[in-house]
């Protein structure tokens, strides 16, 4: 017993000395390479003196990084999270300045700009060395995780023995994309869970169909809070308030969450010892980080929205690695978009401006922070965790859902799943890992690219209003952009705060949500009927319905209650869609029920416009600048997936189809009840693959998460 303890102490001392030695050599090498960094006095010193200076400087820098860095991060709680990532280098450089100043040999010096480079390289090298040594020593690796788990539970109630559940949402990954990625080897971890490598399967893969509004706001609100009633699209105009509601705007997300809680009378899926990470909504979780619905509050409890960033960046090695990966991803996107332009790929949308930064934020910063937070929740033994990884969705919008760029992102996400599974054995309780998506994406060029005008231009033409000579782009509403705005303390989308009727007849408000368009007349306080629209703008509905880029319209009717309109005078009352789907026939099963449900929402637009859909290739025409889109009906966007452990009951039950986010919520609730009973559906107990680790993730694990 005593001998084993001394061996562990000796091993730890040996690893620390090794890291110190490697850091010293790194500092010596950098001093030889960089002209503005020296470890000797101007008069020159012996090699021994220079080596001593390097050793003392490396030791002081390591101690300052371990002791001072977390305090600096805590002092920066009011700094926008994205800015903190850029501040990392300058803070590290400041610590190096201090380390050299504290050196008792009083030799050496460094220019400010060079200090930033030296500090970044030394942090990365020390992290890689320490992580490699820890991973090679399995006992040390296990003890390190165990200490982290004990530290995170210290002072709290004992960890329950029943299994916990981790829900990982791969944003925008459709059922068919996942299935094909498993088949072609892009997702080896998922393939192993499904038994494709010859080993027994541990998970099952199921399809679930979204509502008409096939986007994160509607799906995640329904999944986490059990109701997405009155969410007709990603963005819509509400006549009673005169405001545009946008699902990824913090104020709107908070209001939608409040409405859902009032409707259900329940706090949410995560109300019992839960954690919400990287989501639009909290799910009632007591632990929240990077949650948009609380990002509108700047002080007090609202600061928890960005707490995950600071927990992650409090480790300077994490900060340096992520910042370097961020820069690499920006360069990767610029290279990929340049090649696409040179190859004249079609379809293609603009990927310039700030988009490379937005993509890097989604695929690197948010991924790293969310995965680290999830692992921390697991080491803390939380009962339920729900996290959203938006990387694939952001890239697929601009590169295409089946592009090589998107496939690379899927490979990295698979590594994240493997990392979470890898640390599961070190958590204080078993975990059941459920992976799901909120929607898919459908390919196709934009409406503007194909026809040279936007949906807004077409509406103006139908109303007899002047149309701009050159069609303006419709801004994309991808989820990652909202996360970036929240991280920069700029959560509100400019130009979308409020519409006020000007005069007796204001111009129509035209909004886009993927391939779903919404037309509202703000000067009319109620939802207009077909008859009222025809009386006011006789050419509008025929112009829209007969356009080749439009699949169908939904309008209220004084005669039929509601009616679906198509080309060449086709029309079907809403209550007869099951017998005669009319224009909805090409949109597949479930389209009629989805349209009928949305027709009953209080804030459905005066005219709901769904784009053309080609069932042969699954193509739709986005009204936004996206070549992979979602938000309406048509193609793979409505086909999401649910990957669940076999130990849980089947999600559909008796072969019935799983339709709608609210139905998914009920399934996840049932699984949480099964876990609380610590019994499987057949009455036996048994472990399942799961997840776990910490914001202060051990260096080796954090490195494994990097692609």
N, C-alpha and C positions, 0 to 999 in steps of 0.2 A: 504493500500500500504506500509506505513512505518512499520506497525506491521509485515507484511509478510516478509519484508527485514530483520528485526531484528530476526525473527524466523529462516530465512535461515542462518544468521550469527551465531546464537546460535547453530543451528544444525551442522554447519561446525566445530565450536569450540569443540562441544561435540564429533564429530567423531575423531578430531585430538587428543583430550585428551584420548579417548579410545584407539587409536592406540599407543599412547605414553605409556599408562598404561600396555597394553599387551606386548609391547616391553620391558618394565622394568621388568615385571614378567618373560618373556623369558630369559632376561639376568641373573636374579637371579637364575633361574632354571639351566641354563647352568653353572653358577659359582659353583653351588652345585654338578653338575655331572662331570665336566671336571677338572682334577687335576691341569692343567697348566693355569687355568683362575680363578683369584681371584678379589674380589671387596672390599677387606679390606687390611689394612696395616699389615706388618708381626707381629706386636704386638697384633693384634686383635682389633675389633671395635664393637660397639653396633649394634643391628639389625637396629636401626633407621639410623645410619651412613651408613651402608651397603646399605640400601634402597635408601638413598639420592644419594649415589655414582652410583647406578644402574640407577636411574631416570635421573641423569645428563648425564651419559654415553649414555643411550639410546636416549636422546634428541639430544645430540651432533652428534651421529651417523646418526640419521634421517636427521638432517639439512645438514650434509656433503654429504650424499647420494643425497639429492635433489639439492644442489648447486654446489658441486665439481665434482660429477660423470659425468655429461654431458660434462664438460670441459675436463676431462681426456680422454673421448672417442674421442673427436674431435682431441686431440693431438696424437691419435694413428691411424690416417688415413693410414699410411704406413705399419701398422702391418697387416699381412694376416688375413682375416676375421675369419677363423676357429681358429687361434691362439687366437684371441680376446676373443672367447667364453671360452677358457681355462684360459685366463688372468683374467677373471671376478673375480674368487675366490681370487686371490692374491691382486687385487686392492681393493676389499671389505675388505680384512684383513688389508690392509694398512690404509684404512679409519677408521677402528675400533681402530688401534693403535693410530691414530691421535686424535680420539674422547676421548680415555682414557687419552692421554697426556694433552688435553685441559681441563680436568675435574679439577675444582678449588679445589676439596677436596684432590687432589694429592694421592689418595688411588688407589689400584688395579694395576693389571698387567696381561699380557697374553703372552704366548709363541707364536712365529710366526706361527707355524703350527696350533695351537689351534685358533688363531685369524681368520684364513681362515674359519674354521668350524663355529665359533660363528657368524661371519658376514653373512655367507650364510643362517644360520638358522634364524637369526633376519630379514634379508631382506625378506625371504619367509613368515615368520609369519606376518610382518607388511603389506606386499602386500595382503595376504589373508584376514587379518582383515579389512583393508581399503576397499578392493573390496566388501567384504560381507556387510559392512555398507552402501556403496554407492548403491549397488543393492537393498537393502531393502528399501531405500528411493527413490521412483520413481522420485520425483521432483528433487532431487539432481543429480540423474543419468542423467536425461534429460538435466539439466542445464550444467552438465559437458561435455556432448557431444556437446551441442550447443556452448559452449565456445571454444572447440577444433575446431569445424567447422569454427567459426568466425575467430579464430586465423590463421587458415591455408589459408583463403581467403583474410586476411587483406592485403591491398596494391595492390591487384590484381583487375581485372575487376569484375563487379557484376556477380553473378552466373546466367547463362541462365535459363529460365523457362522451356525449352524443356527437356524431359527426357534424362538422360545419359544411357549408356549401359556398363555393365560389362560382359566380356567374361572370363569364368573360364575353363581352359583346365585341365581335369583329365587325365593325361598322361597314355596311355596304356590301359585304361578301354574300353573294347569292348562293342558293342551294346548288345550282348547276355548276357554278364556278368552283365551289368547294369540292364537289364530287369529282370534277375533272382534274383539279389540282391534286387530289389524293391519288388519282389514277396515274398521273404523269410524274409523280415523285416530288412535286413541289412542296407537299406537306407531309413529310415522313412521320412526324409525331402523331398527327391525326390518323394517318394510314395505319400505324401500329395499334392505336386505340380501336380502330375498326376491324382489326384482324387481317389486314391485307398483306402482312409480312409472314403469314403462316402461324403466328401465335394466336391464342384465343382472344377474341374480341372483348374489350371492356366497355365499349360505348356503342350506342346505336345512333344512326343519322335519320332525322325526320325532316320533312318539308312542312312549313307553315306559310299560309298566304296572308299577306298584309291587307289592311283596309285600302280604300281608294287612295287616301293620302299616304303613299308609300314612302315615308321619310322619317328621320330619327325623332322629330318632335312628337308626331302622332304615335309612332310605335313605342318609343321609350316611355312616354307618359302612360300609355296603356299597360305596358309591362310592369313598370315600377309602382304605379298608383291605381291600377285596375280600371281606369276610365280614360278614354280619349274622346269622349263625347264633345261635340262642337269644336273639333279641330279639323276643318275642312281641307287645309293645305299647309304648306310650310309658312306661308305668309298670306294674310287676308285682311280685308278692310271691315271694321265693325262700325256700322252706321250710328249705333247709339252713343258711342264715345268719340267718333270721328277720328279714330286712330287705326294705324296698321299694326296688327299683331304679327311678330316675327318670332318663330319658335326658338331661334338661337340668340335672341336678344335677352339679356338678363332680366329686365323688368317684365317682359312678356312671359318668360319661362316661369318666373315667380308667380305671376297671375294665373297661368295655366295650372300650375301645381296646386295653387290654392283652390281653384275651381274643382279640380279632380278630388281633392280631399273632402271638400264640402259635399260633392255628389255621392261619394262612397261612404263617407263617415269613418274612414279608416286612414291611418297614418301612412301606410305604404308597405311594400314588400320587405323593406329592411328595417322596420320599426323595432324589431327585437334584436338588440346587440348587433346592428348592422353597420356597414361602411359603404359609402358611395364615392366612387373615384372616377373623375373625368367625365361625368355624365351631365346631361342637360338638367336633370331633376334629382332630388335627393332620395326619393323612395322612402322617406321617413327615417333615414339613418341618423344615428347619433354622431357618427364620425363621418365628416364630409371634407373632401379636398378636391379642388378643381371642378366644383359643381356650379354650373352656370346660374341656376335659379337663386343662389345666394351671392353671386358676384356683384349684384347691383348695390349691395350694402358695403360701404367703404370702411366702416370701423366696427369695432366690437366683434360679435360672433361672425360677421360676414368675412372677416379676414381669414376664416378657415377655408374659404374657397381656394386660396392660393397657398395654404399651409403646406400642401404636398411639395410645391416647388422648393420651399425653404428647408423642409426636412431632407430632401434629396441633395440640394446644393450645399448643405452644411458640411458635406464631405468634399474637400477640395479636389480629390481625385475624381469623384463623380462629376464635379463641375467641369474640370478640364477635359475629361473624356467626352462628355456630352457636347461641350462647346466645339471640340475638334471634329466630332462626328457631324455636328450641325454644319460646319464649314464644308466638310466633304460632301454632304448631301446637297448643299447649294450648288457646288461645282458639278455634281452628278446631274442635277436637274438641268443646269445650263447646257451641259454637253448633250444630254438626251433630247432636249427641245431643239438644239441646233441641228442635230442629225435628222430629226423629224422634218425640219424645214428644208434641209438640203435634199432629203429623199422625196420631198413634196408629198408627204403622207396625207391621206384623206380617209376619214374626216380629221380635221385639226382645228384647234382653237388657240388663241393667244396664250402664251405661257411666260410672258415677260413681266415687267414691273416688279411688284413685290411678291409675285407668286413663288419664286424659288425660296424665299424666306418662309412663306406660309407652309409650303410643302415640307421644308426641313423642320419646322416647328412640329408639324403633325407626325412626321415619320421618325423623328429622333427625340426631341425634347419631351413631348407629351407621352410618347411611348415609354421612354426610360423612366419618367417620373411616375406614371400610372403603374407600371409593372413593379417598381420598387415599393410603391404604397400598398399594392395588393399583397406582396410578400410580407410586408410589415404587419398588415392586418392578420395574416395567417399565423405568423409567429406570436402575435398577441392573442391568438385563439378566438377571434371573433366568430360569431355564429353564421353570419351571412355577409357576403361581399359582392357588390355588382360594379364592374368597371367597363368602360368603353374605350376601345382602341380605334382611333379614327384614321390611321395611316392609309389603309387600302382605299377607303372611300375618297379621300382627298386626291390621291394619285389617279385613281380610275376615272374621276370626273374629267381630268385633263388629258390623260393618256389613253383612256379606253379600258373597260372592265376586263378585257382579255389580252391586254398589251403585255409586252415583256417587262415594262416598267412596273406594272401592277403585280406581275408574277414575282418579281424580286422582293416586293414589299411583303407578299404572302410568305415567302421563305423566311423573312426576318420575324414575322409574327409567329410562325411555327416554332422558331427558336425560343421565343418568349414563352410559349406553352410548354416547351421542353424544360425550360429553366424553372418555371413554377412547379412542374411535376417533380423536378430533381430535388427540390428542397422540401417536398411534402413530408418526407420521412422524419424531418427534424421539427415539425410543428407539434405543439402540445396536444393536438387532437387530430383525428382523421378528417380529411376533407374530400368532398365530392365535387368534382370539377365539371361544370356545365358550360359549354361554349355555344353561343347562338349569334344570330345576326338580326338586325332590325329591319332589313330590306335587302334587295339586290340592286343591280343597276342594269339598265337597258342601253345598248349601243345606238349610235346614230348621229348624223350631223345635226347642226342646229337649224331651227326654223329660219333664222336670219340668213344663214349661209345658203340654204337651198333656194329661198324665194326672194332674197334681197330686201326683206322688210321684217319688222318685228311683229309680234302679236298686237302690240299697242298701235303700230301703224295701220294694221288691218282693221282694228276696231275704229280708229279715227276715220278711215276711209268709209266704213259702213255707216258712220254717223254723219258723214258729209263735212267733216272737219279737215283742215289742211294737214297734209302728211309731209314730214321732212323729206328732202331729196335724198339724204343719206341716212340709212337706218343706224340708230345708235345701239351699242351693245347693251344687253340686259345683264346686270351684275349677277355673278354666281353667288349662291347663298350657302356654300359648303360649310359644314360644322366647324372645320379647323379655323376658318377665318374668325368665327366668334370667339374661339379659345384664344387666338392671338390678340384680338381686341381687348378681351377681359384681362389678359396678362399685361397689356399695356395701359390699363385703366381707361380704355376708350371703348366701352361696351355697346354704345348705341350706333346703329348704322345711320350715317348722314343722309338726310333727305327723305327719311321714311318715318318721321316721328308723328306727323299729324297732317291730315287733309281737311281743308275747310272749304265748303262750297262757296264759289265766287259768283254772286249774282243769282238769278232765278234758275239758270240751267248751267251748272258747272260741267266741266269735261269729265268723262268717265275715268275711274281709277282702274288701271290694268296692272295686274300683278302676276308674276310667274313663279311657279314651284315645279321645277323640272319640266316635264311635258304636260303639266296641268296649268291652265290659265284661269284667272278669275277677273270678271268684269263687274264693277259696281258703279252705281250712279249716286254720288254722295248727297245730292240735293233731295233725293227721295228717301224719306225716313224708314220705309218698309222695303222688304224684298219685292222687287218689281215682278209682275207677271208677264207672260209672253204677250198678252194682249196690250199691256201698257207699253212694253218695249216697241211693239209693232206700230202703235199709234204715234210714238215719239220719234222713232228712227225706223221707218219701214224697211230700209235696205240692210239693216245691221245683221239680223239673224240669218237671212238668206246668204249674205256675203260670207259670214263665218261658216255656216253649215256646208256650203258648196265649195269651200276652198279645199284643194287637194291635200293640204297639210293638216287639216282638221279631221279628227275621227268622229267626234260627236259633241253635242251640247246638252246641258241639262238646264232647264228653266222651269220656273213655277208656272202653272196654268190655272186660270180661273175655272176652266171647264173640267180638266182632268186631275187637278191637284198638282201634278208635275208631269213633264213630258221630256223625252229624249229625242233630239232632232239630229238628222243625218243629211247626207247629200241627196239631191234630186227629190226633195220633199218628203223624205222618210221621217216618220215620227211614230213614237210608241209611248203610250202613257206609262208612267212609272209603275203603276199597279198591275200592268200586263207584261212586264219584261220577262217573267218566267216563261210565259207561253210564246211570246214573240220578242226575242231580244233585239231585233232590228239592227241598228248600227253597233250594238254591243257584241254581236255574235263573234267577231274576230278577236275579241279581247279575252276569250276563254272563260272557264268556269269561275263562278263567284263574282263576276263583274256586275251582274244585275243586282245582287244583294248589296254589294259595296256602294253602288250608285243610289240605291233606294235608302240606305242608311244615311248617307251624306245629305240627301234631299231633306231629311227631317231635322237637320241641325239648325239652330236659331240664326247662326251667322254665315250660312251658305250664301255665296255671292249671287247677284242677280243673274249672271250667266256663268256657268261652269264650262270650261272649254278643255277637252282632252285631245291631244294631238293624234295625228295619223299613227297607225301601228301596222307593220307588215308581219304577219304571223310566220312567214316563211323564214325570215332571218332575225326576227325579234326586234327589228329596228323601230325606234320612235324618233320624234323630232322635238328636241328640247327647246323651250322658249327662253332658256338661259344659255350662257356660254359654256356648255358642257357637252362632251361627246360620249360621256357615260352619265346617264341621268336617272333620276328617280323622283317620285312625287305624285305620279298619276297611275293610270292603268296602261298595260301593254308590255308584254315580254317579261324578262327575268326580274325586273324591279319589284314585282309583287311576290316573288318566290324566295323567301328567307329560309334559313335552316335552324335546326335545333339538335345539338349533339349532346347526348346525355348518357350517364353511366347505366349499364344494364341493371344494376342493383336497384335503380329507381323504377317506379311503375311506368308503363308505356304512356307517352304524352297524349295520344289521340284517344285511346280507349276503344276497343272493339272495331278498329279499323276506320273510325270516323276521321274526316279531315280536320286539321287544326287551322281554323280561320280566325284572323283578327288578333290584335295585340292583347285585348282584354281576355281572350281565351288563353293566351300564353301566360298571362299573369296568374290565372287560376291554376294552371299546371304547375308553375313554379311555387305557388303557395302550397300545393299538395305535397310537392317534394320536400319543402321545408318542414311540413308536419311529419312526413315519414322520417326525416333525419332526427327530429326531436324525439321520436319514439325509438331511435337507434336500432330499428329493425327494418329489414328489407320487406318488400311486398309479400314474399312467400313465407315470412315469419322467421327467417334466419338472419343472423348478423354477419357482416363481412366488410372488409376494407375495399375501397375503390381508389383509383388514382386521384390525386388532388393537387393542392397548391399551398405555397407559403414562403415568406422572407421579410425583409425590413427596409424602410427608407435608408437606413444605414447598412445597406447590403454588403456582405463580405466582398472584398475586392475581386476575388476570383469569380464569384457569381455575377457581380455587376459586369465584369468583362465578358462573361459568357453571353450576356444579354445583348451585347453589341454585335451587329452583323459583321 
